[in-house]
Amino acid sequence: MKKARIIGTGSYLPEKVLTNFDLEKMVDTTNEWISTRTGINERHIASENEMTSDLAVNAANRALEMAGVTADQIDLIIVGTITGDFPWPSTACLVQNKIGAVNASAWDVSAACSGFVYAITSAAQYLENGAAKRALVIGTEVLSRIMDWEDRNTCILFGDGAGAVVLEAQEGESGLLSGHLHADGSYWELLYQPGFGSRYPASVSGIEQRLPYLHMAGNEVFKIAVRSMHDVAIEALENNNMTVADVKLLFPHQANMRILEAVRKRLKLRKNQMFVNVDKRGNTSGASIPIALDEANRAGLLEEGDILVLDAFGGGFTWGASVLRW
Ligand code: ACO
């Protein structure tokens, strides 16, 4: 059976950088509090005229260039995002049009911070069963537009950005070995954006109640995220008859440093087995794993045959892990 192999990666971060010191001037917080509690020092923020699809297009073009593939050779686009340009149509359709992927079907996945792992796992199924030859999988977010910039509990955590991979169906040992996805919708209220959908349609009072912004019960998210990211990474490795000793690099969703360290310690991974960039990127939700993957790839950290694990957790709750041989 053919495997879905990553033949190109790309990422894009908006130019503007917001530091913890900038945040000190915006809400009642300090650089010291943010860096010790979260490990985040700065994050990128999209400019007023940059949309989620623009970030995605920049990342996608870089991935296509590395792959040596033109947009018309792509037959599937899946975008993981919770901050699309519009509630609908999908951001994937906007990307399809902007890059000229005239032969591709296109759809979004809404799985919050697990969006990319959900998307790449889905795309791999198409490639493995012959329904598509080449797929473009993107994680892209402009979270700054759904941040309550008066809420110090949340606005310090998140950043904007996009990452993309080009997948091709290939014979051989390299590619996605397996994907493991989970959800538990009973936790929806711990991390969500209340407005504006069918439950709370658009209204002036809704804006006054801060409904169009991200709401989060941070402490509860923390505990379940650590447990779930650990469990699904082990599930994915065991499914491939592997242990943590086989892993060259684990790419966790870059939520915050304390979550990442807790997952690393539970998994008994060495520090150099986990890729971390949350200090400079913040939490970019569905974009965090493909940005990290591209940064590691372009830094020359990945060699053919390496075993990599993508490990995500996010709103829904959703979580999942993929094992791949580079
Ligand atoms: N600056 C200063 N003080 C703050 C800030 C801030 N930015 N934010 C909160 N505080 C205060 C609180 O008001 C509270 O004050 P109080 O004791 O007077 O009430 C105090 O700091 C402690 O608040 P806690 O919420 O208990 O702080 P905690 O140490 O738990 O850290 C954090 C909060 C970082 C959000 C933590 O719960 C966490 O990491 N949660 C995970 C959430 C997360 O990363 N979500 C991302 C989305 S989900 C995902 O990506 C997996």
Boltz pocket constraint, residues with backbone or C-beta under 6 A from the ligand:
constraints:
  - pocket:
      binder: B
      contacts: [[A, 28], [A, 29], [A, 30], [A, 33], [A, 34], [A, 37], [A, 38], [A, 113], [A, 152], [A, 153], [A, 154], [A, 156], [A, 157], [A, 191], [A, 216], [A, 217], [A, 218], [A, 219], [A, 220], [A, 221], [A, 222], [A, 225], [A, 253], [A, 254], [A, 255], [A, 256], [A, 258], [A, 259], [A, 283], [A, 285], [A, 313], [A, 314], [A, 315]]
      max_distance: 6.0
